[in-house]
C-alpha cells in the first residue's frame, strides 16, 4: 500500500480506476480480476456502489482486504451512473483516470499501452483503443468498435484532425476503451448530469476537440451488451430519446468547443443510430423506428412496406439501406477499409 501511495504522489503518470457498480455482483470479480491482471496495474481502484442490494459490497470488501489499493465508496441513495462516475472522479488521485463498468472487462496490455502513448504524446487529452462487443448473456460476438477507425496505425490525432474526422464519422471512442488525463476532464467540465447516458460521449468529444487524442488499433476491452442496460433502455424509449436528443443538440450548438456545423450532423447520426437500435429489437420497435427514422411520409411508407412484406433479416437490411441513404451517418469507404484491415489482422494474427 505504501508503494502505491508513493506512486500516486511522486511518480507519473499514476493511473486511477473508477468503477461504478449497481447490482453487478455476478460480474464484479471478473472486472476486478482483469484490472488486477494488467502488466502495469493501476495505483488505485475506486469502486463506487450505487446502493446495490445483491451483495456487491461484500465482494469489493473481500477484494480490498487482499488489495489495499481498492477502495469502496457507497452512495447514500441510488443516484444513477453519471453522478456515480463524478463522485469517483472527485476521489481519484492519479494524473490519469480510467472509467470502467462492472459488467465489462479490460484486456491484457491495455494500461501499459495507454500510459506509454500518453507519455509519448503529452499534448493528448486521452488514449483509446478498440472495444470488442459481445452479447452479455451468451457471449456471442457483436463486432468491434469503432466501426470506422480514425487511423490505421498507432499515433496522435490533433484537434483540427479530430474536427475533420467528425465530418465523416462519429462515435469512434468507447469510454470503456479510453484512458483520460485528469486535467483534461476538469478543463472540459467533467460529466454533465443533464446529458444522461450521453454525458461520457459528450466529454470524450469535447476533450478530443480541445486537446486531441492518441489511438492504437488494438483491442483493449470487452464491452458486454445487455438488452436491459441503462444506455440502451434510454435510447429505445421514444419520448426519452427525443428529449435527450433535444438537450444534447442544444448543448452542442452553444458550446464553443464544438464546430458550428456539428450539432446538425450529430442530430442526423442520432436519428440513424436510434432507428438502428429499433430494428435490432425483437420484435422490431416500430414506434421508435418511425419516430426516429422517418422524416417524411415516403419514409414511413417505405419502412412499413419493408417490415410488412419481407422476413425479419431482409426487412432489416432494406430498412438500414433506406435509413443510410436518408441520413448518411458514416463513410461506407471507411467502414469497408476498417473491416478489411481487421480481417487482414485476424488472418495474420496481428492486432490490426
N, C-alpha and C positions, 0 to 999 in steps of 0.2 A: 504493500500500500504506500509506503514512504517513497519508493522509487517512482511510482506513478504520479503521486502528488508533486514530486520534484520535476517530473517530465512536464506537467501542466504549467508549472511556474517558470521553468528555466529553458527547456528545450523547445524547439519549434520545427514544424508546427505540430502541436498536440491535437489529437482528434477526440471530440466528444460525440457520443452517440445518444440521440434522443429517441426513445422507443415508446410511443403511445400504445396503450392497451385497453381494450374493453371486452371482457369475456372471451379471451382467446387462450384460455389455459391449455387447450389441446395443442396449440401451435407454438406457444412461448418457448418451450425447451428447444425446439428446432431453430427458432430465430436466435436465441441466446447462444446456443452451441455454435452456430455459424459465425456469429460475431466474435466469439472467443477463439475460434479456429483460424482467424486471419493471421497471416505471416507477420503483419505489422498491426498488432491489436490496438484497440482504442485506449486512450488514457482513462476514460470513464464511460460507463454506460448508465444512462439515466432512464429508468422505466417510470413513465407517468401513467398511473392506473386511474381510469375514469369511472370509479365506483363499480368495479366488476363484482359479480355475485357468484362466480364459478370456481373460486379457489386460485385465481391468478396470482393474488398477492402472496399466498403461501409458497408458490413456485418461485417467485422472484426472491423472497426472503431466504429460501434454501440456497439459491444461487449466490446471493450476496454474502452468505456465511462462508462460502468457499472462495469467493472472489470479491474482496472488499471494495473494489472499484466500481461495483454495481450498486447503484442507489435506487431505492424505491420511493417515489412520491405518490401520494394518494389525494385525488381531488375530493373536496368535501361533498360535492354533488356532481352528478353527471352533466358535463358542460359541452361535450362534443369534441371532435378530433382537432379542430383548429385552435381553440383555446388551450387544449391539452398540449399541442405542439409548442405554442407560445410560452406556456409555463416551463416546459423543458428547456427551451432556448434560453429563458431567463436564468436558469440554473447552470447552464453549460459554461465551462471554464476554458475550454480549448479554443485555439485560434481557428480550427476547422470544426465543422459540425456535419454529422450525418443524421438525417431523419429517416428512421426505418418504419416498419409496420410489423406488428406482432405476428401476422399471418403470412408474411413473406420471409425470404431469407437471402442473405448475401452469398456470393460465390467466392471461392479461393482467389486471392490476389487482388481483390477489389481495392482495399485501403492502401496497399502498397503502391499500386498503380496511381491511385488518386493523389497521394502525398507526393510521390515523385514528380508527377506532372505539374502539380500546383507549386512545387519548389522551382521547377524549370521555367514556369510562366507565372511569375509573381503578380503580374497585372490582371490575371484571370480571376473572375469572381467565383467561379465554380468549375468542377470537373464532372464529366459524366461519361458513362459507357452504355452498352446495350442492356436491355432487360428481356429475359426470356419469360413469355407469358404461358401459364398453364391453367387449366381449369382446376379450381380449388378442391373440389371433391374427388375427381377422378385422376388428376394429374395429366390429363390429355393436353398435348401441346396446342397452343392457340396462336403461335407466331412469335415474332421478335419485334421489339420497339427500340429505336424509331423505325417506322416503315420506310422512311427515306433518310439515309444517312447524310449528315451535314458535310462530311468529308470522308475520304476512304483510307486515310492513314492517321495515326495519332498526331495531334498538334493543336495549336491555338487558333481560335476564330475571334477576330477583333469585333468591336461593337458595330462598326459600319458593315462588316460582312454578315453579322447576325441580322441586321435590318434587311439586307439583300436576300438572305435565306428565307426570312419570314414572308417575303413577297411570293415565293414559290411554294413553300411548305411550312408546316407548323408542327407543334406537339412533338418536337424531337428530343426533349428532355423528360425522362421519367424521374420524378423526385426521388424515388427509392433507389435509383441508379446514379445518384449525384452526391458529391461531397462539396459543401459550401464553405467559403470563407465567412467567418462570423461577422467581420466588419462590413462585408458586402451586404449581408442580410440586414444589418442595422441601418446602413445607408439607404437601402431600398424601402425601409419602413416596416419590415417584418411581415407577419401574416395578418391579413385584413379579415376580420371576422365576418363582415358583411358579404364577402365574396364566397363564403361557404366552402364547398368542396373544390372550388377553383382557386382558393387562396394560395396554394402552393404553386399552381401553374402560373398565376399572375406574378408571383415573386420570382420564379425562375426566369420568365421572360424579361422582367424589369432588370434583374441583375445582369443578364446577358447583354441587354441593350446599353447598360451603363458601363460595364466592366469587360465585356467579352467573356469567353469561356474556353475550356480546353476539353478535348474529346479523344477517346480511344475506341476503335471499333472492336471491342471485346465484350463478351457477356460478363456482367459484374453482379447481377442479382436475378432471382426468380420471383416474378410477380404472380401471386396466386389470385385468380379472379373468381369471385363468388357472386352468384346472381343476386344475393341479398346485401351486397356491400353498400356502404353509405354513398359513395360516389355514383355508382350505377343506379341505385334506387332514386337518388335525387334527379339524375339525368333522364330517367324514364317516366317521371310523373309530369304530364303535360303542363299543368299550371306552374309547378315549381320550376321546371326547365325554362319556361318563358320568363318568369320573374327573375330568375338568376341571370339569364342572358341580358335582360334589360339593365340590371345592376352592373354587370361586367362591362358591357359596351359603354355605358355612361362613364365608368371609371377610366376605361382605356382612352376615351375621347378627350378627357380633361387632364390626363397625366402627361406632362411634357416629356417623360422618358420614352414614350411610345410615338412612332411616326404618325402623322395626322391621317394617313390612309389606313392604318392598321385596324381600327375599330370596325370598319365596314368589312374588311377581309375576314376578321375573326368571326363576325356575325354570320357570314356565309358558311364558314367552316363549321361553326357550331350547329347550324341547321343540318348540315350534311351528317355530321358525326352522331347527332341525336337521332336522326331518322335511321341511320345505320343500326344503332342500338335497338330501335323499334323492330327492325327486320330480323334481328338476331333472337328476339324473344319467341317463345313457343307457347301458344300461337302468336303470330305477328301482332304487335301492339298497333292496331290500325289507327286508333285515335292519335297516338303520338306521331306515327308516320305521316298522317295527313296534316296534323297541326304544324309539324316542324319541317316536313319535306315538300309540301305543296304550296307554291306561290300563286298559282293560277288555277282556274277551273280545268285547264288542259292537264296540269299536273295531277290533280285529283282524279280525273278520268283515267289517265294512264296508269297510275299506281293501283287504283281499284281494279282495272282491267287485268293487270298482271296477276294480282292476288286471287281474282275470281276465276281466272282461265287456266292457269298453269299450276303444276306441283310446287311445293314449297321451295325447293332448291332453284328451279328455273325461274320462278317468280322473284325470288330474292336477287338473283343475278341481273334479271331485266330491270328490276326496280333500282338496284345500285347503279347500273349503267345510266338510267334516266337521271337519277339524282346527281351523278358525277357531271353529266352534261349541263345540268342546271347550275351547279354550284362550283365546279372546278376547284375542289378543295386542296389538291396537291398535284405535283408533277408526276404524270404517268411514266415519263422517261426516268425520273429519279427513282420511282418505285421499282421499275424494271432493272435499273442499274444496280440498285441495292440488293435486289433479290439474286441477281447473277453473282455479285460479289460474295454474298453469303453462301451460295451454292458452291462456288469455287473453293471458298474457305473450308466448307464441310468436306468437300471431295478430297482435299489435300491435308485435312486435319489441322488447319491453321485457323486461329481466331480472327477471321477477316470479315 
